[in-house]
Amino acid sequence: MNIGLLVSELEDKEVKKICVGAYQAAKDNDITLCIMPGKYLVSDETETNLYDYQYLSVFDYAVDFSFDAIIVDIERIGKNAPILKREAFLNKFSNTPLLTLSEQEGFTSINEVDVEKEGFEQLGYEAVVDAIHYASTKKLPEKSELRNIDFVYTEDNEGMSCLAKLGYKTLHKKYPSEKAYDAFAQELACEDIKNFSVMLYDKKINNTVKYWWARPDSIVIKSNMADGVITDYSDSDRKIWTDHIIKNVTADKPSILIAGSLFVGEYQLGLVITDFTKNMLSDYFFDCLTSLLTGVSRVSYLEKELKKKNEELYEVQEELARDDSVLDHIGDQDYLTGGLNRRGFFAKAYDLLKEKFRPGSYAIVAYIYMDSLKVINEMYGHEEGDRAVRRVSQVLEEVFSDGIYGRIRGNEFAVIQITEEETKAENFRQEMSAQNVKLLDEPSRYMNNLQYSICEFSYDDNLSLREMLKETDENLQRVRRDL
C-alpha cells in the first residue's frame, strides 16, 4: 500500500514530529509512505521568499502518484490562504481517498488526537493508521493506542557534515555525460540511502505566481536506485508516466520516502525522490540536498555546453581557413554577390527571430549548396565560378524575396524567413525545384546544379537559431548522401 503525506516544511518543529510518527506507523504496518514537503499555499496577501511558491509543485504529483490514500496537513499548508483556496486545493485530490490532519468542513479528518497530551508524533502515527484503514473501507478505524516512537533524531551538525561531504564529492567531479546523476546516487548510497530517483523534463517549464505550470504526463528518468541497485536504462526506457514513479523507485518494496521539486528561478526542472532518513530532519537538509543535485545538474550541463562550444569554435576556424575571402568576415556584406556574408546573415537572422518569431508563426530555414562550383572553378576558372555564384544569388533573391539570405561559405547559402503560412516551406521546395530545372536548362558550358534543404519550425521559446540550422544542415547532408 502507498500512502502520501503532504506537509508544509520540515523546518517546522511540529511537522518534524508528525513525520516521525508517520514514519513509525509506516514501519509497523509494512507500507510505503511518501512525505511531500511543499511549503504553503500562496494568496494575494501572502508574503513569500522569491521562489518559495516553486515548492508547491511537488503537491501536483500526488494527484496521480497511484497513492491508495493521501493525508494532508491543511492547517499548516493553508495557514495563509482563505477557506475557498484551501477547499480548491483539497478538491484536486478528489479521485483518491483523502484525510486531513485537522478538521476541514466538507472533508474527512483523522481520529482526534490531543496533541497536548499525546504529542504530534501520535498525530502522525494516527494519520497513517487511519489512512490504511480508510483506503480499504472508506471508514475510519477505532482510535489507535499510544505507541512508543523509537525514531532516533540526529543532531543538526551531523546532517550538515553529511551534506558537506556529499557536496565536496559531487561538485568537484567532472561529468562528461549523463552519468552525473548516477554518480550522485552512488555517493548517497554511502550515506545509507538505498532508494533514490531523479527525473527531469525534456525541457524546463515556466512556473510563476501568476502563470502556474501544467505538470506533464510523463517525465524522463536520469538516475534510479532501488534497494541500493542503480538501474541501467536504455534511452527508450527512460520516459515514464508520472503514475509509475513510486513503483519505479521502490521496486514494489515497502519504503519510506521524501519527494521534492527541482527548479531554477521560474523554471521547473523535475523531481527527486529518496529515502526519508534521520538526516532529513536537520533544518534545511532536504532543501540543501535538492540544491546540491541542481548544482551537479548545472555543472554537468555546462561541461557539455563547453564541449559543444569548443567544437563549434574549431568548425569556425576551419571555415575561416577554407573560405575564399577574409573580407567576408569583415563587415556584413559579401564582396562577390553584394548580399549578406556569414556575419551579416547571422546578425540579421537573430534580429528577425527576436522581432517576429511569435506563437502561431513558423520559421523557414534553408541551406543551398552549389554542388558544381568546385568543378566550374577547376575547368573554367574562378571568374566563371564567380558568375555562377552571382546567378545563384539572383535565384535566391527571387524565391526568398521576403526573407533573409546570405553566402555563409564559398559554395553555400543560408536562408531564414518568418511566416504564418503553414504550407510555405512546401511552396519554397516547389519553387526551388523549378528554379533548379531552369538553371540546368540555361545555355552554358557547365551545369550549375543546386542541392538544398528547406525545413519548417513551429514557434517554441526554447528553440534556438543554432538548433534550427543544425537540423537543416543535417537534412542537407542526408540529401547529398542519397544522391
C-alpha positions as a printed Julia matrix, in Angstrom:
483×3 Matrix{Float64}:
   0.0    0.0     0.0
   1.2    3.53   -0.87
   0.3    6.49    1.34
   1.15  10.14    0.58
   1.72  12.65    3.4
   1.52  16.29    2.28
   3.12  18.71    4.74
   4.45  22.27    4.71
   8.15  22.29    5.64
  10.43  20.16    7.76
  11.84  23.25    9.48
   8.52  23.44   11.41
   9.14  21.54   14.68
   5.58  20.23   14.82
   5.8   18.96   11.24
   9.01  17.11   12.11
   7.22  15.3    14.92
   4.26  14.46   12.67
   6.65  12.94   10.11
   8.39  10.91   12.82
   5.07   9.44   13.98
   4.04   8.7    10.39
   7.42   7.08    9.77
   6.91   4.75   12.73
   3.38   3.81   11.63
   4.59   3.02    8.1
   7.33   0.77    9.52
   4.9   -1.0    11.88
   2.42  -1.65    9.08
   4.95  -2.51    6.35
   3.7    0.02    3.79
   5.23   2.67    1.54
   4.95   6.23    2.79
   5.97   9.25    0.69
   6.4   12.54    2.56
   5.94  15.59    0.32
   7.01  18.94    1.84
   5.67  21.71   -0.43
   5.58  24.75    1.88
   2.47  26.99    1.82
  -0.46  27.91   -0.4
   0.03  31.34   -1.92
  -2.65  34.03   -1.76
  -2.59  37.62   -2.98
  -1.78  38.83    0.53
   0.92  36.24    1.19
   4.48  37.49    1.52
   6.91  34.77    0.48
  10.53  34.45   -0.42
  11.06  34.99   -4.12
  10.72  31.37   -5.26
   9.1   29.64   -2.26
   5.99  29.02   -4.35
   8.02  26.65   -6.55
   7.98  24.05   -3.75
   4.18  23.77   -4.14
   4.7   21.96   -7.43
   5.5   18.72   -5.58
   1.87  18.54   -4.43
   0.7   18.26   -8.05
   2.35  14.85   -8.32
   0.17  13.48   -5.51
  -2.81  13.73   -7.86
  -1.75  10.68   -9.86
   1.09   9.06   -7.91
  -1.02   5.9    -7.54
  -1.47   6.62   -3.83
  -4.04   4.45   -2.08
  -4.71   7.35    0.28
  -3.46  10.89    0.85
  -3.02  12.68    4.18
  -2.93  16.49    4.08
  -1.76  18.82    6.85
  -4.08  21.52    5.54
  -3.89  23.61    8.69
  -0.23  24.44    8.09
  -0.1   24.22    4.31
  -3.05  26.6     4.05
  -2.32  28.8     7.06
  -2.04  31.94    4.9
  -4.8   31.07    2.45
  -8.56  31.75    2.62
 -11.01  28.88    3.14
 -12.04  28.72   -0.53
  -8.43  28.33   -1.62
  -7.92  25.54    0.9
 -11.03  23.76   -0.4
  -9.91  24.15   -4.01
  -6.54  22.67   -3.09
  -8.08  19.64   -1.35
 -10.54  19.08   -4.2
  -7.59  18.44   -6.56
  -7.25  15.04   -4.89
 -10.93  14.06   -5.19
 -10.13  10.82   -7.04
  -8.07   9.46   -4.11
  -9.24   8.68   -0.55
  -8.19  11.76    1.43
  -7.86  12.55    5.12
  -6.93  15.85    6.74
  -4.95  16.12    9.98
  -7.29  18.8    11.29
 -11.0   19.42   10.79
 -11.92  20.99    7.47
 -15.57  21.38    6.52
 -16.6   19.04    3.73
 -13.65  16.68    4.21
 -12.89  13.69    6.45
 -10.3   14.24    9.16
  -8.4   11.59   11.11
  -9.41  10.45   14.58
  -8.93  13.29   17.03
  -5.61  13.34   18.88
  -4.97  15.53   21.9
  -1.53  16.79   20.94
  -1.13  18.5    24.29
  -1.13  15.1    25.99
  -0.23  12.63   23.27
   2.09  14.72   21.13
   2.4   15.44   17.42
   4.2   12.12   16.93
   0.96  10.38   17.87
  -0.91  12.64   15.43
   1.35  11.44   12.59
   1.07   7.83   13.72
  -2.73   8.02   13.92
  -2.92   9.62   10.47
  -1.15   6.72    8.74
  -3.08   4.03   10.66
  -6.36   5.76    9.79
  -5.34   6.19    6.13
  -4.55   2.49    5.73
  -8.0    1.54    7.01
  -9.77   4.36    5.16
  -8.19   3.4     1.83
  -9.84  -0.03    2.02
 -13.15   0.69    3.74
 -13.8    4.44    3.27
 -14.35   4.47    7.05
 -12.16   5.49    9.98
 -10.98   2.75   12.34
 -11.08   2.87   16.1
  -8.53   5.29   17.51
  -5.13   3.62   17.76
  -3.33   3.21   21.04
  -0.37   5.32   22.04
   2.89   3.94   20.68
   6.46   4.32   21.75
   8.27   6.07   18.93
  11.79   4.69   18.55
  12.92   7.15   15.86
  16.41   8.45   16.67
  16.79  12.15   15.98
  20.08  13.38   14.58
  21.95  16.47   15.63
  21.84  19.26   13.04
  25.64  19.26   12.82
  25.57  15.59   11.75
  23.26  16.44    8.89
  25.37  19.39    7.81
  28.5   17.25    7.97
  26.85  14.72    5.68
  25.9   17.48    3.22
  29.4   18.93    3.29
  30.93  15.56    2.38
  28.33  14.98   -0.32
  28.87  18.44   -1.8
  32.65  18.08   -1.82
  32.49  14.71   -3.56
  29.9   15.65   -6.18
  30.66  19.28   -7.05
  34.39  18.71   -7.57
  33.94  15.98  -10.16
  33.93  16.26  -13.92
  30.8   14.98  -15.61
  31.36  14.34  -19.31
  28.0   12.57  -19.72
  24.59  11.96  -18.15
  26.31   9.67  -15.6
  26.43  12.69  -13.27
  23.17  11.61  -11.67
  24.33   8.03  -11.18
  27.49   9.36   -9.52
  25.3   11.36   -7.15
  23.28   8.22   -6.35
  26.46   6.29   -5.6
  27.54   8.92   -3.09
  24.1    8.8    -1.44
  24.44   5.03   -1.1
  27.49   5.69    1.09
  25.15   7.59    3.43
  22.83   4.56    3.87
  20.3    5.72    1.28
  19.04   2.74   -0.73
  16.33   4.36   -2.85
  16.89   7.43   -4.97
  15.5    8.72   -8.24
  15.98  11.97  -10.14
  13.63  12.71  -13.03
  13.75  15.68  -15.38
  11.55  17.04  -18.15
  12.67  17.18  -21.76
  12.82  20.94  -21.36
  12.43  23.36  -18.46
   8.86  24.54  -17.8
   7.83  28.07  -16.84
   6.16  28.36  -13.44
   5.3   31.75  -11.93
   2.91  33.02   -9.29
   0.63  34.44  -12.0
   1.01  31.65  -14.55
   1.17  28.25  -12.87
   2.82  25.4   -14.65
   0.98  22.46  -16.2
   2.57  19.23  -15.0
   3.42  16.96  -17.96
   2.03  13.42  -18.0
   5.49  11.92  -18.46
   9.0   12.54  -17.21
  12.49  11.25  -18.05
  14.45   9.16  -15.54
  18.03  10.42  -15.27
  19.02   8.05  -12.46
  17.18   5.46  -10.42
  18.49   3.44   -7.48
  16.11   0.89   -5.96
  17.17  -1.13   -2.92
  20.76   0.01   -3.44
  20.98  -1.04   -7.1
  21.29   1.57   -9.87
  19.18   0.67  -12.89
  20.9    0.73  -16.28
  18.28   2.12  -18.69
  18.28   2.28  -22.44
  17.32   5.69  -23.85
  13.94   4.33  -24.99
  13.03   3.16  -21.48
  13.8    6.36  -19.61
  10.49   8.12  -20.22
   7.73   7.03  -17.83
   4.21   8.11  -16.88
   4.0   10.0   -13.6
   1.66   7.41  -12.08
   4.51   4.85  -12.31
   7.03   6.89  -10.34
   6.55   5.43   -6.86
   6.57   1.85   -8.16
   9.71   2.63  -10.14
  11.58   4.0    -7.12
  10.66   1.3    -4.59
  10.73  -1.79   -6.83
   7.45  -2.72   -5.06
   9.15  -2.99   -1.66
   7.76  -1.04    1.34
   9.79   2.17    1.68
   9.62   5.48    3.49
  10.41   8.26    1.03
  10.56  12.01    0.66
   9.88  13.86   -2.6
  10.74  17.39   -3.71
  10.72  19.63   -6.77
  13.84  20.56   -8.69
  13.73  24.11  -10.02
  15.89  27.05  -11.03
  14.34  30.5   -10.73
  10.98  30.46  -12.51
  11.59  27.12  -14.22
  10.57  23.66  -13.05
  13.2   21.08  -14.0
  11.86  17.86  -12.48
  11.53  15.81   -9.31
  13.71  13.97   -6.82
  12.6   11.13   -4.53
  14.79   9.46   -1.95
  14.71   7.63    1.38
  13.48   9.54    4.42
  16.33   9.25    6.92
  17.06  10.87   10.27
  19.25  13.44    8.49
  16.15  14.76    6.69
  15.03  16.3     9.98
  18.12  18.51   10.22
  16.98  22.02    9.34
  17.23  22.7     5.59
  18.87  19.33    4.94
  16.45  18.25    2.23
  16.41  21.71    0.6
  20.22  21.67    0.52
  20.2   18.14   -0.89
  17.95  19.18   -3.8
  20.08  22.31   -4.32
  23.21  20.14   -4.49
  21.55  17.94   -7.07
  20.57  21.01   -9.11
  24.18  22.2    -8.84
  25.5   18.87  -10.12
  22.99  19.07  -12.95
  24.22  22.53  -13.88
  27.9   21.5   -13.72
  27.17  18.53  -15.98
  25.16  20.7   -18.39
  27.82  23.43  -18.55
  30.55  20.88  -19.26
  28.56  19.52  -22.21
  27.86  23.07  -23.45
  31.55  23.95  -23.16
  32.41  20.88  -25.22
  29.88  21.93  -27.88
  31.22  25.48  -27.99
  34.78  24.22  -28.4
  33.65  22.03  -31.3
  31.84  24.98  -32.87
  34.92  27.16  -32.44
  37.05  24.58  -34.24
  34.45  24.48  -37.05
  34.55  28.26  -37.42
  38.34  28.2   -37.5
  38.23  25.59  -40.25
  35.66  27.63  -42.19
  37.82  30.74  -41.92
  40.74  28.76  -43.28
  38.66  27.32  -46.16
  36.71  30.44  -47.08
  37.67  32.2   -50.28
  37.92  35.7   -48.83
  38.9   37.06  -45.4
  36.9   40.11  -46.4
  33.74  38.06  -45.82
  34.46  38.22  -42.09
  34.89  41.98  -42.0
  31.6   43.86  -42.13
  28.24  42.37  -43.18
  28.45  42.36  -46.99
  29.56  39.54  -49.25
  32.12  41.05  -51.62
  31.05  38.82  -54.53
  27.23  38.89  -54.54
  26.63  42.23  -52.85
  24.3   40.46  -50.4
  24.97  39.36  -46.84
  28.04  37.39  -45.81
  28.13  34.88  -42.94
  28.45  37.54  -40.27
  25.72  39.69  -41.78
  23.34  36.75  -42.2
  23.62  35.65  -38.57
  23.22  39.21  -37.27
  20.07  39.79  -39.36
  18.71  36.3   -38.62
  18.96  36.78  -34.85
  17.22  40.16  -35.11
  14.46  38.68  -37.27
  13.77  35.86  -34.8
  13.71  38.28  -31.89
  11.28  40.64  -33.61
   8.9   38.32  -35.48
   9.13  34.72  -34.22
   5.96  34.51  -32.13
   3.34  31.88  -31.18
   1.42  30.89  -34.3
   4.32  31.66  -36.64
   6.79  29.41  -38.43
  10.49  29.79  -39.18
  11.54  28.54  -42.61
  15.26  27.72  -42.68
  17.09  26.64  -45.82
  20.59  25.61  -46.84
  21.52  25.79  -50.54
  24.69  24.07  -51.71
  26.35  24.69  -55.1
  27.37  21.15  -55.93
  29.18  22.04  -59.16
  31.12  25.16  -58.11
  34.39  23.31  -57.5
  34.26  21.74  -60.97
  33.42  25.11  -62.59
  36.39  26.77  -60.89
  38.76  23.99  -61.88
  37.63  23.71  -65.51
  36.66  27.28  -66.44
  38.4   29.47  -63.88
  37.35  31.41  -60.82
  35.89  34.26  -62.87
  33.32  31.88  -64.34
  32.76  30.41  -60.89
  32.04  33.91  -59.56
  29.43  34.39  -62.29
  27.78  31.1   -61.25
  27.69  32.23  -57.6
  26.08  35.55  -58.58
  23.48  33.7   -60.67
  22.52  31.55  -57.68
  22.25  34.71  -55.57
  19.74  36.07  -58.12
  17.71  32.84  -57.82
  17.54  33.12  -54.04
  16.59  36.79  -54.25
  13.66  35.79  -56.45
  12.49  32.77  -54.42
  13.04  34.16  -50.92
  12.31  37.83  -51.59
  10.65  38.33  -48.19
  13.34  36.52  -46.21
  16.98  36.93  -45.29
  19.67  35.07  -47.17
  23.44  35.16  -47.19
  26.5   33.36  -48.52
  27.9   31.66  -45.42
  30.64  29.67  -47.2
  32.2   29.84  -50.65
  29.62  27.49  -52.19
  26.84  27.53  -49.59
  23.95  29.88  -48.83
  21.57  30.04  -45.85
  18.04  31.45  -45.76
  15.58  32.28  -43.0
  12.04  33.59  -43.29
   9.24  34.01  -40.72
   5.72  33.29  -41.92
   2.26  32.45  -40.62
   1.55  30.13  -43.56
   1.94  26.51  -42.5
   2.47  25.32  -46.1
   5.08  27.92  -47.01
   8.02  25.52  -46.76
   6.46  23.19  -49.34
   5.84  26.14  -51.68
   9.51  27.07  -51.4
  10.57  23.49  -52.19
   8.46  23.5   -55.34
   9.8   26.89  -56.42
  13.41  25.85  -55.77
  12.85  22.68  -57.8
  11.52  24.77  -60.69
  14.45  27.18  -60.45
  16.93  24.31  -60.39
  15.46  22.95  -63.62
  15.62  26.43  -65.1
  19.31  26.76  -64.15
  20.14  23.43  -65.74
  18.31  24.42  -68.95
  20.22  27.68  -69.36
  22.73  27.6   -72.27
  26.14  27.22  -70.67
  29.36  25.24  -70.87
  28.64  23.74  -67.45
  25.8   22.65  -65.16
  25.01  25.0   -62.26
  23.38  22.4   -60.02
  21.91  23.16  -56.57
  21.31  20.82  -53.66
  19.1   22.23  -50.91
  17.28  21.51  -47.68
  14.25  23.54  -46.55
  12.9   22.92  -43.05
   9.95  24.4   -41.2
   9.91  25.03  -37.43
   6.81  26.0   -35.43
   7.3   28.51  -32.62
   8.95  27.27  -29.44
  10.56  29.68  -26.96
  13.3   27.11  -26.3
  14.2   26.75  -29.98
  17.44  28.47  -31.0
  18.74  29.51  -34.41
  21.71  27.2   -33.93
  19.41  24.2   -33.41
  17.33  25.05  -36.5
  20.41  25.48  -38.68
  21.91  22.27  -37.34
  18.78  20.25  -38.2
  18.59  21.84  -41.66
  22.28  21.16  -42.3
  21.93  17.54  -41.19
  19.0   17.17  -43.57
  21.1   18.62  -46.39
  23.88  16.12  -45.67
  21.33  13.3   -45.95
  20.13  14.72  -49.26
  23.7   14.83  -50.57
  24.43  11.28  -49.41
  21.29   9.97  -51.11
  22.15  11.5   -54.49
